[in-house]
Structure formats: C-alpha cells, structure tokens
Amino acid sequence: MISPTLVNLGYLIASVLFIMGLKMLSRQKTARMGNRLSAVAMLLAVVTALLSQEMGYTYIIAGFVIGGLIGTVAASRVQLTAMPELVALFNGFGGVASLLVGWAEYEDARWIWVQQAPTLITLLGTFLAVLIGGVTFTGSLVAYAKLAQKLPGRPLGIRGQQIINAVFLAAALAAGVAFMLNPVGMYPAFLALVGLSLVFGVLFTLPSGGADMPVAISLLNSCSGLAACAAGFVIDNTVLIVAGALVGASGLVLTMIMCKAMNRSLRNVLFGAFGGGGGKGEGAERGQENPIDADAASYVLEAADSVVVVPGYGMAVAQAQHAVRELAELLAENGTSVTFGVHPVAGRMPGHMNVLLAEANVPYDQLLEMDDVNAQMSNTDVAIVIGANDVVNPAARDDADSTIYGMPIINVDHARTVFVLKRSMASGFAGIDNPLFYKDNTRMLFGDAKASIEALIAELKEN
C-alpha cells in the first residue's frame, strides 16, 4: 500500500495523460500517439488504484491476464468492417462494469449504512451508475446485434413505443428515488432499478436504425463515460471521475455535431425512427440503370480534370481503401485534382471512413467535409461513389415522402458524371431505393469494389 500523496500524484499524472491523449486524437498525425498516451494513463490509473488498497491480488491478476488475452485477440483479429460492432461491445462492457461497481459497493456498504447514513453523493452516484450503466450495456448489445446483422438494421419499434419507453423510464426513476430515500430497507427497489435499466436500454435502442446508427453509437459511448464518472463518485476515485467525464463530454459533443450534420435534433434521432424504410422512396417505380465497364470508365477518368471520391460502407466491406489510394495517386500523376468527400455518418460508426482512409495513408488534406465538397461538386468532372448509398441519396433532398428526407447529403448527382461502384442494385442500410442510380449522368460499375478499382487502375496504366 502506497502513501496518499503518491496515490494523488499517480491520479494527477494519469488525468493529465488522458487529457493530452484526447486532444491528440483530434488530428490524424498525432492520433496514434494520443491512443498510446491514453492507454498508458489507464494502466497507471489501474495500478495506482490497486496499490492504494490492502487486498489480495490473486483474482485481480487472473482477471487482468484473462481480460488482456481476450482484448488482444479481439483487437488483433477484428476486421475494419467489424470495428463498429467492436466499439459497440466495448461501450457495453464499460456500462456493465459501472453497474457492477455500483451494485457491489451497495452490497458491501448497506449494512454499514444501518449505523452511519451514506452521503447524498454516494447514493446519487450509485443510482446513476446503475441506471446509466444498465442502459448502456443492453443498448450497446442491441446496437451490436444490428450492426452484425443478427437483428434487422431497420428500426424495430412497436405501437406506442414512446409511451412504453416513458413508462419504463419513469418506473426506473421511481425505483431509484425509493432506494435513495431508504437505501437499507428498499433492497427490492434497488433490484427493480437494475432490471428496469436493463430493459429500458433495449427499448431505447431498438427504434434506432439506418443512418441513425453512428449517432446511437456515439451517444452510447457518452453514456458509458457518464456511468464510469458516477461509479467514480461511488468508490471515491478521482481519476475515474475525470476519465468518465472526459469520455461522457466528448461523446456528447460528437453526438451533437453529428445531429447538426444530419439537420436533426437529438430528440428526433432518438424517437423519430429515422432511416427505417417505408415511405415513397422505397416503393417508388424504379428507373433504368446504365451499367459501364472498367475499360469505358477509365477513358472518362483519364480525361477528367477533377474527381471526387465518396466512400461508404461498401468500401469497408471490400477492404478497398488501399486500392482507392493507388487510384487517386495514379489520377494525380495524370494531372487530375482528386479529393475525398466524407459524410459525417458514412459507414457504421463516427469517423469510420476517416479511419479507413488514414489506414491507407490517404493525405488528410485531401479529405473534405460535406459542405466543402458540395460547394465544388457542380464543377466536378467525375464523382466516384464507392459503396455509399443513403448519404448520396437525392431523395433526402428532393422527396418529402422519403424516410430520410431532410438529411443533408453529398450532392454527387450535381457532378458532370457519376460512377457508382456497387455489387448490385440492393438498397442501403436505410432500406430505401436510391434515385441516383437511374439518373442520366450516372453509370453503374457493378462488382466487388476492390476488384472494380483494381480493374480501373489496370486500364489507366494501359492507356
């Protein structure tokens, strides 16, 4: 057991490293170092917390080894296409950890509270750790199941969903208040709080679908941080409070930024069942698509002065990011201006496309935000859409009956020519048809995205 001075010093250093790491994550060049700093900070915080108490370390070391092995295997084997699912699971594990901390502390302390009444901070922290942790855990599991296609990606609401959600939330709050008013005698209320929080997490996430999923994951990430912060108050751990507050605040800021990019309020995202299929866009009569092969497309690209690449989830599935970078470099050598238009909710998690392009060493200054790329789209010779669907769907702009109407999109249809790389004419994650595929200036290059891009590269080199 080390002295309180060393404990506070360890927590202070860990907190500073957390803040520095979070700041460095905002830039591509420093993101890896920021991740390493955050990992070091977490290790320092855990070791300091363990050394601050007199305890047996047998089970702790066993848990550390087992958990470390599981985490190492999971992180090393996961494909980038499955990264959103992994993030959702990690959010869930963070939530259930906070719930268990609050529950264990309550079980350990409620007999002491018979003689010495607990503080309001302790009771409130326990209540919030259990409530938010439970919601985060089951909500993240539902998000994982949707992303992994173990559940349908569309919203899975039921009649009167909002009323049911309100009833369960009110019941959870009532159970929490009853527990806080009589923490020793209201053990059933505490158990009810645990159960209601777990059920509410499922009901809370089921209606999310389609383009909402990145926002839902960002919000669940924020909730996992808030639950950890509350757990920090329960066990009086400074660094857990700081780290949880950082994760909670940054996740909430990211959630609001993404809502703004979608031109929707957070309330509408949570309760509006956005991106769920149905509406005129899904049932409208289809036009006639215009296929093209790599040979013909290569001649158009060779003559283009400007090209905008718009990546989507299909690029992740095909693992085509390295081929995309090679194509961009080849076009640049030919004198073509190449930029990348990245939609805020492209993919299945916040920053999904940025991560893929960064992995392929695409220069960060070539990545443009939606507003910037839209400003130049009408002067663009060719827009190449790689596996994106809903984020380039003109129905969001033009069809008031569409379920995604009002979501800002990248206006690729304003380019002189649009190449859409898709395996088939299947709809995207929102489950609706895309009028872009039938426009006169659109050409469909069918097949695996990576194979199609490699074919374009081969044709350009031959030309």
Buried (B, 14 or more C-beta within 10 A) or exposed (E): EBEEEEBBEBBBBBBEBBBBBBEBBEEBEBBEBBEEBBEBBBEBBBEBBBBBEEEEEEEEEEEEEEEEEEEEEEEEEEEBBBBBBBBBBBBBBBBBBBBBBBBEBBEEBBEEBEEEEBEEEBBBBBBBBBBBBBBBBBBBBBBBBBBBEEBEBBBBBEEEBEEBBEBBBEBBBBBBEBBBEEBBEBBEBBEBBBEBBBBBBBBBBBBBBBBBBBBBBBBBBBBBBBBBBBBBBBBEBBBBBBBBBBBBBBBBEBBBBBBEBBEBEBEBBBBBBBBBBBBBBBEBEEEEBBEBBBEEBBEBBBEBEBBBBBBBBBBBBBBBBBBBBBBBBBBEEBEBBBBBBBBBBBBBBBBBBBBBBBEBEBBEEBBBEBEEBBEBBEEBBBBBBBBBBBBBBBBBBEBEEBBBBEBBBBBBBBBBBBBBBBBEBEBBBBBBBBBBBBBEBBBBBBBBBBBBBBBBBEBBEEE
